[in-house]
Amino acid sequence: MLELTMAAVSAADEGATAGMLMADAPSEPGAVLRVGRDKSVCRLATPDDWLFVSRVHLEFLCGPDGTWQLTWLRGSQTDPSSEVRLTVGEYTQPVAYGGTVPLPRGGSGEIVVLDRTGPRSVNVGFYHEV
């Protein structure tokens, strides 16, 4: 099971957890969870006017062995207006635009989508049950 929690944070409400959204999916091959502005495709949707987030920005996909991976999907722009960082424990790494990284099995962490043009972020916490 992969559990996600998401908060859309602006400078005005930093630290607030109101409006937090949650989603989960069993760790079965082919299971998918998506984060973005398109509510028809994404289980966790950001505000419509947060254009630094693509229609479908992040995809969590369960592989054949039951492990999850995160992909920052390429959008319509050549140069994105955001950056994505993955934090697990004390370690933070950038996620490349169009790149994929594995999530630790039985681990937890956070993915942060930062707006390059202003003080806004989308914070997605994850917990991958064994």
KAMO-V845324 format. One record per pair of residues at least 12 apart in sequence whose ideal C-beta (glycine too) atoms are under 7 Angstrom apart, sorted by sequence separation. I is the first residue (numbers start at 1). GAP is how many residues later the second one is. D is the distance in Angstrom with one decimal. If there is no record, write none. Layout:
# KAMO-V845324
{{I;GAP;D} {I;GAP;D}}
This chain:
# KAMO-V845324
{{7;12;6.8} {58;12;6.4} {59;12;4.7} {72;12;4.9} {7;13;4.9} {37;13;6.7} {110;13;6.1} {111;13;4.5} {6;14;6.8} {42;14;6.2} {58;14;6.1} {59;14;5.6} {110;14;6.8} {5;15;5.7} {6;15;4.7} {41;15;5.5} {86;15;5.9} {110;15;5.0} {111;15;6.9} {37;16;5.5} {57;16;6.4} {70;16;6.8} {88;16;5.8} {5;17;5.1} {36;17;5.9} {38;17;4.2} {56;17;5.6} {80;17;5.2} {109;17;6.0} {4;18;6.7} {36;18;5.6} {37;18;5.4} {38;18;5.9} {108;18;6.2} {4;19;4.9} {36;19;5.3} {54;19;6.6} {88;19;6.0} {108;19;4.4} {4;20;6.8} {23;20;4.0} {36;20;4.2} {3;21;4.4} {23;21;5.3} {36;21;4.2} {54;21;3.7} {88;21;3.8} {107;21;5.7} {2;22;6.4} {34;22;5.4} {35;22;5.6} {87;22;5.3} {106;22;6.2} {1;23;5.9} {2;23;5.5} {21;23;5.2} {35;23;4.2} {72;23;4.9} {74;23;6.3} {86;23;6.5} {87;23;4.9} {103;23;6.4} {105;23;5.9} {34;24;6.8} {74;24;4.3} {104;24;6.6} {106;24;4.0} {1;25;5.6} {2;25;6.4} {34;25;5.2} {70;25;6.8} {72;25;5.9} {86;25;5.4} {103;25;5.4} {105;25;6.2} {1;26;5.8} {72;26;6.5} {32;27;6.4} {33;27;4.3} {72;27;5.9} {84;27;6.4} {85;27;5.0} {32;28;6.8} {4;29;6.0} {6;29;6.5} {32;29;5.4} {52;29;4.4} {53;29;6.6} {71;29;4.4} {84;29;5.3} {51;30;7.0} {52;30;4.3} {70;30;6.8} {2;31;6.6} {31;31;4.1} {69;31;5.4} {70;31;5.4} {82;31;5.2} {83;31;5.0} {30;32;6.5} {69;32;6.6} {82;32;5.9} {29;33;6.0} {69;33;5.1} {70;33;5.9} {82;33;5.8} {83;33;6.4} {28;34;6.1} {29;34;6.5} {69;34;6.4} {81;34;6.9} {82;34;6.0} {27;35;5.4} {29;35;4.7} {67;35;6.3} {68;35;4.5} {81;35;5.3} {81;36;6.1} {6;38;4.3} {8;38;5.4} {67;38;5.4} {8;39;5.9} {27;39;4.4} {4;40;6.2} {27;41;6.9} {70;41;6.4} {8;42;6.8} {58;53;6.6} {57;56;6.5} {2;58;6.1} {53;60;6.2} {68;60;5.7} {52;63;4.1} {52;64;6.8} {52;65;6.7} {2;66;5.1} {58;66;7.0} {53;69;6.1} {50;70;6.6} {46;76;5.5} {44;80;6.9} {35;89;5.9} {11;108;3.7} {10;109;6.6} {10;110;4.8} {9;111;6.8} {9;112;5.1} {8;114;5.5} {9;114;5.9} {6;116;6.5} {7;116;5.0} {6;117;6.9} {6;118;4.8} {4;120;5.7} {5;120;4.5} {4;121;7.0} {4;122;5.4} {3;123;6.8} {2;124;6.4} {3;124;4.6} {2;126;5.3} {1;128;4.3}}
